[in-house]
Amino acid sequence: FVYSGVWQNGEMQGKGLATYVNGDTYEGTFVAGMPQGEGLMRDSTGEVRAGDWDKGDLIRSDPEAAAQAMAEEQAAAAEGASPGSPDAADTISTEMQPAAGAADTPDSTDTGAN
């Protein structure tokens, strides 16, 4: 699991990008660690779902946004870029929960190495 974004009280909060162990990614808004509000889910099979999310469930689909994301992925693949990858200079990734005292900081990083 990798998350690029803001941690608050030990949970994903606000805009971010989560890449899950199974290869799925969610890019959008998180509330209390769950996809909430506008976002885009790319699953490991290539399906793209976009729209409004509520506690991790897609409640209003936006097929146009999903089609646009798929077209952008195809264009990026044709250019050799990784689809759905933010510019590395814009984010810091974390593979674990942030360390104590870092829970309310944007782009906290804790890789567990001490």
Residue pairs with C-beta under 8 A, 6 or more apart in sequence:
1 18
1 19
1 20
1 21
1 95
2 18
2 19
2 93
2 94
2 95
3 12
3 16
3 17
3 18
3 19
3 93
3 94
4 16
4 17
4 86
4 91
4 92
4 93
4 94
4 107
5 12
5 13
5 14
5 15
5 16
5 17
5 18
5 30
5 91
5 106
5 107
6 12
6 13
6 14
6 15
6 16
6 105
6 106
6 107
6 108
7 13
7 94
7 97
7 98
7 102
7 103
7 104
7 105
7 108
8 14
8 103
8 104
9 103
9 104
10 97
10 98
10 103
11 30
11 32
11 33
12 18
12 30
12 33
12 34
13 30
13 31
13 32
13 33
14 29
14 30
15 28
15 29
15 30
16 27
16 28
16 29
16 30
17 25
17 26
17 27
17 84
17 86
17 91
18 25
18 26
18 27
18 30
19 25
20 26
22 44
23 43
23 44
24 41
24 42
24 43
24 44
25 41
25 42
25 84
26 35
26 39
26 40
26 41
26 42
27 39
27 40
27 42
27 84
28 35
28 37
28 38
28 39
28 40
28 53
29 35
29 36
29 37
29 38
29 39
29 53
30 36
31 37
34 53
34 55
34 56
35 41
35 53
35 55
35 56
36 53
36 54
36 55
36 56
37 52
37 53
38 51
38 52
38 53
39 50
39 51
39 52
39 53
40 48
40 49
40 50
40 65
40 66
40 69
41 48
41 49
41 50
41 53
41 58
42 48
42 69
42 73
42 83
42 84
43 49
48 66
48 69
48 70
48 73
49 58
49 61
49 66
50 61
50 62
50 63
50 65
50 66
50 69
51 58
51 59
51 60
51 61
51 62
51 65
51 66
52 58
52 59
52 60
52 62
53 59
69 84
72 83
73 83
73 84
76 82
76 83
77 83
91 107
92 107
92 108
92 109
93 109
94 108
94 109
94 110
94 111
95 110
95 111
95 112
96 110
96 111
96 112
97 110
98 105
98 108
98 109
98 110
99 108
99 110
102 108
102 110
